[in-house]
């Protein structure tokens, strides 16, 4: 069995949009362990869209369901800027994700280091 190549997150800025604080902090710790230069946590779409005006991340990790809605408006904004992103979901049915986003790498909750690493590798390969 071959070992996947390491992920190079050095000098990369990552945005995490997650409305559950403990999950957001776990993701932040994982990303910093993987070598990310900076991780910014946002709890909602509005705050994330405002932060995009100030600085653009190299990649984003987005909880697909935020409150009563989805993160699709933010995903659209990221796509318009050619910023790769990953969806995170606690739902088992990928059919809940809109068809236009079905090719986006997906991490299922509960998150773990291996699934986050694999999704980052997939997202960055498309850049």
MMTF fields as JSON, N, C-alpha, C and O atoms, coordinates in Angstrom:
{
  "mmtfVersion": "1.0.0",
  "mmtfProducer": "UNKNOWN",
  "numBonds": 507,
  "numAtoms": 508,
  "numGroups": 127,
  "numChains": 1,
  "numModels": 1,
  "chainsPerModel": [1],
  "groupsPerChain": [127],
  "chainIdList": ["A"],
  "bondAtomList": [4, 2, 8, 6, 12, 10, 16, 14, 20, 18, 24, 22, 28, 26, 32, 30, 36, 34, 40, 38, 44, 42, 48, 46, 52, 50, 56, 54, 60, 58, 64, 62, 68, 66, 72, 70, 76, 74, 80, 78, 84, 82, 88, 86, 92, 90, 96, 94, 100, 98, 104, 102, 108, 106, 112, 110, 116, 114, 120, 118, 124, 122, 128, 126, 132, 130, 136, 134, 140, 138, 144, 142, 148, 146, 152, 150, 156, 154, 160, 158, 164, 162, 168, 166, 172, 170, 176, 174, 180, 178, 184, 182, 188, 186, 192, 190, 196, 194, 200, 198, 204, 202, 208, 206, 212, 210, 216, 214, 220, 218, 224, 222, 228, 226, 232, 230, 236, 234, 240, 238, 244, 242, 248, 246, 252, 250, 256, 254, 260, 258, 264, 262, 268, 266, 272, 270, 276, 274, 280, 278, 284, 282, 288, 286, 292, 290, 296, 294, 300, 298, 304, 302, 308, 306, 312, 310, 316, 314, 320, 318, 324, 322, 328, 326, 332, 330, 336, 334, 340, 338, 344, 342, 348, 346, 352, 350, 356, 354, 360, 358, 364, 362, 368, 366, 372, 370, 376, 374, 380, 378, 384, 382, 388, 386, 392, 390, 396, 394, 400, 398, 404, 402, 408, 406, 412, 410, 416, 414, 420, 418, 424, 422, 428, 426, 432, 430, 436, 434, 440, 438, 444, 442, 448, 446, 452, 450, 456, 454, 460, 458, 464, 462, 468, 466, 472, 470, 476, 474, 480, 478, 484, 482, 488, 486, 492, 490, 496, 494, 500, 498, 504, 502],
  "bondOrderList": [1, 1, 1, 1, 1, 1, 1, 1, 1, 1, 1, 1, 1, 1, 1, 1, 1, 1, 1, 1, 1, 1, 1, 1, 1, 1, 1, 1, 1, 1, 1, 1, 1, 1, 1, 1, 1, 1, 1, 1, 1, 1, 1, 1, 1, 1, 1, 1, 1, 1, 1, 1, 1, 1, 1, 1, 1, 1, 1, 1, 1, 1, 1, 1, 1, 1, 1, 1, 1, 1, 1, 1, 1, 1, 1, 1, 1, 1, 1, 1, 1, 1, 1, 1, 1, 1, 1, 1, 1, 1, 1, 1, 1, 1, 1, 1, 1, 1, 1, 1, 1, 1, 1, 1, 1, 1, 1, 1, 1, 1, 1, 1, 1, 1, 1, 1, 1, 1, 1, 1, 1, 1, 1, 1, 1, 1],
  "groupList": [{"groupName": "UNK", "atomNameList": ["N", "CA", "C", "O"], "elementList": ["N", "C", "C", "O"], "formalChargeList": [0, 0, 0, 0], "bondAtomList": [1, 0, 2, 1, 3, 2], "bondOrderList": [1, 1, 2], "singleLetterCode": "X", "chemCompType": "L-PEPTIDE LINKING"}],
  "groupTypeList": [0, 0, 0, 0, 0, 0, 0, 0, 0, 0, 0, 0, 0, 0, 0, 0, 0, 0, 0, 0, 0, 0, 0, 0, 0, 0, 0, 0, 0, 0, 0, 0, 0, 0, 0, 0, 0, 0, 0, 0, 0, 0, 0, 0, 0, 0, 0, 0, 0, 0, 0, 0, 0, 0, 0, 0, 0, 0, 0, 0, 0, 0, 0, 0, 0, 0, 0, 0, 0, 0, 0, 0, 0, 0, 0, 0, 0, 0, 0, 0, 0, 0, 0, 0, 0, 0, 0, 0, 0, 0, 0, 0, 0, 0, 0, 0, 0, 0, 0, 0, 0, 0, 0, 0, 0, 0, 0, 0, 0, 0, 0, 0, 0, 0, 0, 0, 0, 0, 0, 0, 0, 0, 0, 0, 0, 0, 0],
  "groupIdList": [1, 2, 3, 4, 5, 6, 7, 8, 9, 10, 11, 12, 13, 14, 15, 16, 17, 18, 19, 20, 21, 22, 23, 24, 25, 26, 27, 28, 29, 30, 31, 32, 33, 34, 35, 36, 37, 38, 39, 40, 41, 42, 43, 44, 45, 46, 47, 48, 49, 50, 51, 52, 53, 54, 55, 56, 57, 58, 59, 60, 61, 62, 63, 64, 65, 66, 67, 68, 69, 70, 71, 72, 73, 74, 75, 76, 77, 78, 79, 80, 81, 82, 83, 84, 85, 86, 87, 88, 89, 90, 91, 92, 93, 94, 95, 96, 97, 98, 99, 100, 101, 102, 103, 104, 105, 106, 107, 108, 109, 110, 111, 112, 113, 114, 115, 116, 117, 118, 119, 120, 121, 122, 123, 124, 125, 126, 127],
  "secStructList": [7, 7, 7, 7, 7, 7, 7, 7, 7, 6, 6, 7, 3, 3, 3, 3, 3, 7, 1, 1, 2, 2, 2, 2, 2, 2, 2, 2, 2, 2, 2, 2, 2, 6, 6, 7, 1, 3, 3, 3, 3, 3, 1, 1, 2, 2, 2, 2, 2, 2, 2, 2, 2, 2, 7, 7, 7, 1, 3, 3, 3, 3, 3, 1, 3, 3, 6, 6, 3, 3, 1, 2, 2, 2, 2, 2, 2, 2, 2, 2, 6, 6, 7, 3, 3, 3, 3, 3, 3, 1, 7, 1, 7, 4, 4, 4, 1, 7, 4, 4, 4, 6, 6, 1, 7, 3, 3, 3, 1, 1, 7, 7, 2, 2, 2, 2, 2, 2, 2, 2, 2, 2, 2, 2, 2, 6, 7],
  "xCoordList": [0.834, 0.0, 0.888, 1.781, 0.641, 1.478, 0.948, -0.253, 1.866, 1.522, 1.322, 2.177, 0.203, -0.002, 1.054, 1.582, 1.363, 2.372, 1.897, 0.694, 2.834, 2.432, 1.747, 2.001, 0.893, 0.224, 1.107, 1.586, 1.322, 2.139, 1.217, 0.735, 0.976, 0.152, 0.989, 0.45, 2.32, 3.187, 2.863, 2.664, 2.814, 2.526, 1.095, 0.769, 0.233, -1.175, -2.063, -1.863, -3.047, -4.046, -5.355, -5.838, -5.925, -7.15, -8.287, -8.103, -9.455, -10.665, -11.531, -11.767, -12.002, -12.917, -14.224, -14.239, -15.321, -16.641, -17.447, -17.876, -17.636, -18.263, -19.001, -18.416, -20.28, -21.066, -20.977, -21.549, -20.282, -20.052, -18.616, -17.658, -18.49, -17.188, -16.158, -15.017, -16.531, -15.557, -15.055, -13.877, -15.931, -15.501, -14.569, -13.558, -14.9, -14.045, -12.651, -11.647, -12.594, -11.291, -10.515, -9.295, -11.2, -10.529, -9.933, -8.794, -10.708, -10.204, -8.998, -8.007, -9.092, -7.969, -6.701, -5.631, -6.823, -5.667, -5.099, -3.884, -5.987, -5.536, -4.785, -3.719, -5.338, -4.738, -3.397, -2.464, -3.3, -2.011, -0.99, 0.188, -1.425, -0.54, -0.041, 1.099, -0.897, -0.5, 0.396, 0.876, 0.625, 1.573, 0.977, 1.708, -0.333, -0.939, -0.294, 0.01, -0.096, 0.472, -0.535, -0.181, -1.81, -2.846, -4.178, -4.469, -4.977, -6.331, -7.27, -7.076, -8.275, -9.279, -10.593, -11.04, -11.209, -12.477, -13.605, -13.521, -14.652, -15.871, -17.038, -17.032, -18.039, -19.171, -20.392, -21.329, -20.387, -21.543, -21.138, -20.029, -22.052, -21.773, -21.497, -20.572, -22.294, -22.116, -20.719, -20.081, -20.239, -18.891, -17.836, -16.84, -18.051, -17.093, -17.051, -15.973, -18.202, -18.234, -17.536, -16.831, -17.725, -17.04, -15.534, -14.764, -15.111, -13.668, -13.037, -11.853, -13.823, -13.298, -12.951, -12.114, -13.581, -13.275, -11.907, -11.241, -11.49, -10.215, -9.044, -7.983, -9.233, -8.168, -8.771, -9.794, -8.118, -8.624, -7.814, -6.585, -8.514, -7.794, -7.289, -7.735, -6.359, -5.875, -6.829, -6.914, -7.542, -8.516, -9.472, -9.107, -10.705, -11.69, -12.325, -12.485, -12.678, -13.415, -14.757, -14.803, -15.841, -17.162, -18.131, -18.336, -18.722, -19.811, -20.979, -21.43, -21.466, -22.495, -23.789, -24.409, -24.201, -25.427, -25.027, -24.361, -25.44, -25.202, -26.555, -27.259, -26.916, -28.231, -29.313, -29.301, -30.245, -31.366, -31.048, -31.837, -29.913, -29.586, -28.331, -27.807, -27.865, -26.621, -25.57, -25.857, -24.378, -23.234, -23.055, -22.041, -24.021, -23.884, -23.584, -22.794, -24.166, -23.789, -22.292, -21.68, -21.717, -20.278, -19.497, -18.476, -19.962, -19.306, -19.301, -18.303, -20.409, -20.467, -19.44, -18.772, -19.315, -18.344, -16.911, -16.072, -16.637, -15.3, -15.013, -13.919, -16.003, -15.813, -15.538, -14.692, -16.236, -16.038, -14.618, -14.102, -13.992, -12.617, -11.587, -10.398, -12.04, -11.161, -10.436, -9.268, -11.133, -10.584, -11.169, -12.388, -10.322, -10.848, -11.443, -11.05, -12.398, -13.028, -13.464, -13.551, -13.731, -14.151, -15.437, -15.567, -16.382, -17.579, -17.389, -16.747, -17.957, -17.998, -19.478, -20.255, -19.861, -21.272, -21.44, -20.632, -22.492, -22.865, -23.929, -24.351, -24.358, -25.398, -24.774, -23.728, -25.406, -24.884, -25.26, -24.609, -26.287, -26.796, -26.188, -26.542, -25.277, -24.659, -25.663, -25.378, -26.843, -27.865, -28.374, -28.952, -28.166, -28.593, -27.78, -28.221, -26.609, -25.76, -26.214, -26.41, -26.374, -26.817, -25.921, -24.708, -26.513, -25.792, -24.545, -23.522, -24.607, -23.446, -22.231, -21.122, -22.439, -21.34, -20.97, -20.19, -21.5, -21.25, -19.801, -19.379, -19.038, -17.634, -16.707, -15.497, -17.256, -16.451, -16.051, -16.898, -14.781, -14.37, -15.222, -15.606, -15.504, -16.435, -15.809, -15.219, -15.951, -15.524, -16.774, -17.555, -16.956, -18.116, -17.744, -16.645, -18.699, -18.536, -18.882, -19.784, -18.207, -17.152, -15.868, -15.489, -15.237, -14.038, -12.865, -12.805, -11.937, -10.697, -9.563, -9.783, -8.371, -7.173, -7.04, -6.732, -7.271, -7.093, -8.088, -7.714, -9.347, -10.34, -10.107, -10.302, -9.698, -9.384, -8.166, -8.164, -7.148, -5.947, -6.291, -5.837, -7.092, -7.462, -8.271, -8.058, -9.196, -10.014, -9.161, -9.354, -8.236, -7.328, -6.489, -6.299, -5.993, -5.191, -6.015, -5.518, -7.271, -8.138, -8.443, -8.404, -8.745, -9.071, -7.877, -8.018, -6.703, -5.51, -5.027, -4.358, -5.355, -4.971, -5.708, -5.214, -6.889, -7.671, -7.267, -7.819, -6.311, -5.888, -4.914, -4.443],
  "yCoordList": [-1.165, 0.0, 1.24, 1.373, 2.134, 3.323, 4.412, 4.52, 5.202, 6.302, 7.55, 7.865, 8.272, 9.477, 10.521, 10.557, 11.37, 12.403, 13.373, 13.571, 13.977, 14.931, 16.146, 16.488, 16.777, 17.985, 19.159, 19.258, 20.047, 21.223, 22.406, 23.054, 22.681, 23.824, 25.004, 26.04, 24.848, 25.944, 27.165, 27.055, 28.299, 29.578, 29.681, 30.608, 28.75, 28.816, 29.348, 29.063, 30.131, 30.697, 29.954, 29.9, 29.38, 28.595, 29.246, 29.756, 29.215, 29.726, 28.542, 27.643, 28.535, 27.502, 28.195, 29.119, 27.744, 28.277, 27.127, 26.212, 27.202, 26.112, 26.737, 27.52, 26.403, 27.012, 26.278, 26.736, 25.166, 24.464, 24.738, 24.271, 25.503, 25.999, 24.897, 25.032, 23.817, 22.754, 22.091, 21.749, 21.909, 21.335, 22.309, 21.897, 23.599, 24.61, 24.605, 24.68, 24.517, 24.501, 23.225, 23.273, 22.087, 20.843, 20.985, 20.587, 21.551, 21.76, 22.692, 22.437, 23.763, 24.701, 23.991, 24.178, 23.185, 22.454, 21.496, 21.412, 20.777, 19.854, 20.601, 20.165, 21.721, 22.47, 23.072, 23.098, 23.549, 24.073, 22.947, 23.144, 21.779, 20.612, 20.22, 19.779, 20.382, 20.085, 21.17, 21.03, 22.252, 23.269, 24.539, 25.354, 24.746, 25.971, 27.191, 27.188, 28.212, 29.471, 30.192, 30.746, 30.176, 30.91, 30.206, 29.729, 30.145, 29.599, 30.634, 31.076, 31.012, 31.959, 31.212, 30.508, 31.37, 30.719, 31.734, 32.832, 31.357, 32.161, 31.257, 30.07, 31.818, 31.03, 31.107, 30.325, 32.06, 32.199, 32.757, 33.261, 32.658, 33.079, 34.575, 35.001, 35.373, 36.83, 37.249, 38.036, 36.731, 37.067, 36.578, 37.262, 35.403, 34.856, 35.711, 35.967, 36.15, 37.0, 38.33, 38.84, 38.893, 40.139, 39.915, 40.754, 38.782, 38.52, 38.341, 38.623, 37.869, 37.733, 39.088, 39.169, 40.139, 41.485, 41.95, 42.739, 41.456, 41.869, 41.031, 41.567, 39.733, 38.833, 37.546, 37.065, 37.002, 35.789, 34.587, 34.592, 33.557, 32.351, 31.574, 31.779, 30.688, 29.788, 28.62, 28.05, 28.265, 27.179, 27.378, 27.974, 26.87, 27.013, 25.662, 24.808, 25.489, 24.315, 24.824, 25.631, 24.36, 24.916, 23.868, 22.834, 24.131, 23.293, 23.534, 24.668, 22.477, 22.638, 23.216, 24.07, 22.768, 23.288, 24.233, 23.837, 25.477, 26.459, 26.973, 27.641, 26.664, 27.06, 26.42, 25.209, 27.231, 26.724, 26.664, 26.122, 27.208, 27.254, 26.479, 25.708, 26.706, 26.073, 27.142, 28.339, 26.693, 27.575, 27.883, 28.459, 27.507, 27.667, 29.097, 29.257, 30.157, 31.507, 31.786, 32.444, 31.292, 31.456, 30.593, 31.032, 29.377, 28.506, 29.172, 29.11, 29.806, 30.534, 31.659, 31.857, 32.397, 33.496, 32.974, 33.592, 31.842, 31.245, 30.772, 30.987, 30.125, 29.675, 30.849, 30.751, 31.95, 33.136, 33.683, 34.331, 33.415, 33.876, 32.775, 32.963, 31.637, 30.482, 30.006, 29.622, 30.033, 29.548, 28.157, 28.013, 27.134, 25.782, 25.68, 26.399, 24.769, 24.575, 23.127, 22.35, 22.813, 21.472, 21.652, 22.599, 20.751, 20.748, 19.793, 18.75, 20.168, 19.318, 19.114, 20.068, 17.891, 17.635, 16.529, 15.604, 16.648, 15.595, 14.691, 13.721, 15.015, 14.235, 13.112, 13.297, 11.956, 10.807, 10.813, 10.153, 11.538, 11.513, 12.645, 13.809, 12.31, 13.35, 13.939, 14.959, 13.311, 13.861, 15.216, 15.982, 15.512, 16.795, 17.949, 19.098, 17.652, 18.684, 18.932, 17.995, 20.197, 20.59, 19.97, 19.867, 19.566, 18.86, 19.61, 18.981, 20.913, 21.661, 21.592, 21.945, 21.14, 21.041, 19.597, 19.365, 18.645, 17.239, 16.806, 15.766, 17.591, 17.238, 17.852, 17.629, 18.612, 19.244, 18.178, 17.386, 18.138, 17.173, 17.325, 18.431, 16.2, 16.158, 15.429, 14.359, 16.029, 15.403, 15.21, 16.142, 14.01, 13.718, 13.848, 13.488, 14.374, 14.448, 13.089, 12.425, 12.654, 13.386, 13.414, 12.426, 14.55, 14.734, 13.986, 13.766, 13.6, 12.995, 13.461, 13.945, 13.304, 13.799, 13.239, 13.982, 11.939, 11.313, 11.827, 12.079, 11.987, 12.458, 13.921, 14.305, 14.732, 16.129, 16.201, 16.966, 15.42, 15.403, 14.978, 15.603, 13.917, 13.432, 14.467, 14.664, 15.13, 16.16, 17.362, 17.923, 17.75, 18.857, 18.492, 19.305, 17.264, 16.799, 16.865, 17.319, 16.415, 16.423, 17.851, 18.152, 18.72, 20.115, 20.833, 21.573, 20.613, 21.288, 20.713, 21.408, 19.461, 18.858, 19.52, 19.54, 20.063, 20.706, 22.142, 22.787, 22.66, 24.067, 24.193, 25.292],
  "zCoordList": [0.0, 0.0, 0.0, 0.837, -0.931, -1.016, -0.095, 0.151, 0.399, 1.289, 0.434, -0.393, 0.617, -0.186, 0.133, 1.244, -0.837, -0.592, 0.487, 0.66, 1.208, 2.236, 1.607, 0.453, 2.369, 1.912, 2.275, 3.404, 1.326, 1.594, 1.868, 0.939, 3.133, 3.508, 3.97, 4.361, 3.925, 4.332, 3.475, 2.265, 4.106, 3.448, 2.951, 2.21, 3.341, 2.907, 4.031, 5.212, 3.608, 4.504, 4.255, 3.124, 5.315, 5.199, 5.971, 7.076, 5.366, 5.987, 6.387, 5.58, 7.619, 8.108, 8.475, 9.288, 7.869, 8.19, 8.785, 8.083, 10.077, 10.844, 12.019, 12.768, 12.193, 13.256, 14.595, 15.583, 14.642, 15.91, 16.355, 15.739, 17.433, 17.859, 18.075, 17.633, 18.741, 19.028, 17.748, 17.648, 16.783, 15.499, 14.793, 14.224, 14.824, 14.201, 14.827, 14.119, 16.152, 16.832, 16.511, 16.35, 16.416, 16.014, 14.619, 14.376, 13.713, 12.349, 12.345, 11.662, 13.108, 13.188, 13.654, 13.076, 14.689, 15.212, 14.161, 13.982, 13.469, 12.417, 11.322, 10.888, 10.878, 9.778, 10.175, 9.372, 11.392, 11.863, 11.992, 11.691, 12.433, 12.513, 11.135, 10.983, 10.123, 8.744, 8.155, 7.03, 8.902, 8.473, 7.918, 7.354, 8.055, 7.541, 8.193, 9.385, 7.4, 7.904, 8.791, 9.832, 8.357, 9.072, 8.861, 7.764, 9.905, 9.822, 10.425, 11.557, 9.671, 10.164, 10.337, 9.432, 11.505, 11.795, 11.693, 12.244, 10.985, 10.91, 11.255, 10.926, 11.919, 12.392, 11.481, 11.635, 10.518, 9.64, 8.28, 8.105, 7.326, 5.944, 5.867, 5.177, 6.571, 6.518, 6.914, 6.214, 8.03, 8.496, 7.506, 7.27, 6.932, 5.965, 4.701, 4.164, 4.224, 3.021, 3.282, 2.411, 4.467, 4.819, 4.868, 4.4, 5.435, 5.531, 4.153, 3.976, 3.166, 1.8, 1.191, 0.292, 1.671, 1.173, 1.655, 0.985, 2.824, 3.409, 2.917, 2.598, 2.855, 2.413, 1.871, 2.358, 0.859, 0.236, 0.69, 0.625, 1.151, 1.564, 0.357, -0.772, 0.622, -0.428, -0.616, -1.704, 0.437, 0.401, 1.58, 2.593, 1.432, 2.501, 2.826, 1.954, 4.08, 4.548, 5.059, 5.988, 4.461, 4.709, 5.234, 4.599, 6.381, 6.868, 5.911, 5.756, 5.273, 4.237, 4.798, 4.163, 5.967, 6.596, 7.72, 8.677, 7.59, 8.646, 9.098, 8.34, 10.326, 10.815, 9.965, 9.741, 9.492, 8.694, 7.202, 6.428, 6.788, 5.363, 5.024, 5.828, 3.807, 3.356, 3.109, 3.125, 2.887, 2.664, 1.162, 0.767, 0.343, -1.11, -1.564, -2.495, -0.966, -1.412, -1.242, -2.083, -0.171, 0.038, -0.948, -1.477, -1.199, -2.178, -3.554, -4.272, -3.919, -5.193, -5.238, -6.253, -4.132, -4.069, -4.183, -4.838, -3.548, -3.638, -5.057, -5.579, -5.684, -7.069, -7.994, -8.882, -7.798, -8.637, -8.5, -9.411, -7.35, -7.107, -7.367, -7.112, -7.87, -8.13, -6.877, -6.935, -5.749, -4.486, -4.233, -4.138, -4.123, -3.875, -2.471, -1.553, -2.336, -1.037, -0.87, -1.82, 0.383, 0.806, 1.592, 2.368, 1.396, 2.237, 3.398, 3.27, 4.531, 5.708, 6.014, 5.995, 6.291, 6.574, 7.602, 7.691, 8.361, 9.292, 8.71, 9.34, 7.506, 6.844, 6.036, 5.414, 6.043, 5.301, 3.835, 3.025, 3.488, 2.123, 1.306, 1.496, 0.399, -0.434, -1.419, -2.048, -1.565, -2.449, -1.945, -2.716, -0.676, -0.123, -0.706, -0.673, -1.234, -1.821, -3.255, -4.029, -3.594, -4.924, -5.99, -5.808, -7.082, -8.149, -8.618, -8.888, -8.718, -9.229, -8.305, -8.707, -7.073, -6.113, -5.78, -4.857, -6.495, -6.151, -6.387, -5.881, -7.146, -7.371, -6.321, -6.361, -5.395, -4.346, -3.326, -2.91, -2.915, -1.892, -0.631, -0.251, -0.001, 1.118, 2.308, 2.161, 3.484, 4.733, 5.574, 5.765, 6.068, 6.91, 8.382, 8.804, 9.147, 10.597, 11.183, 10.673, 12.224, 12.918, 12.073, 11.444, 12.084, 11.274, 11.881, 13.091, 11.022, 11.492, 10.588, 9.478, 11.085, 10.414, 8.998, 8.066, 8.829, 7.519, 6.489, 5.343, 6.877, 5.907, 5.54, 4.386, 6.493, 6.195, 5.27, 4.306, 5.557, 4.706, 3.286, 2.328, 3.139, 1.807, 1.047, -0.149, 1.724, 1.055, 0.648, -0.431, 1.492, 1.136, -0.082, -0.987, -0.092, -1.226, -2.51, -3.541, -2.456, -3.629, -4.078, -5.271, -3.13, -3.474, -4.08, -5.054, -3.502, -4.008, -5.335, -6.099, -5.62, -6.9, -8.043, -9.17, -7.77, -8.813, -9.07, -9.962, -8.305, -8.463, -9.613, -9.906]
}
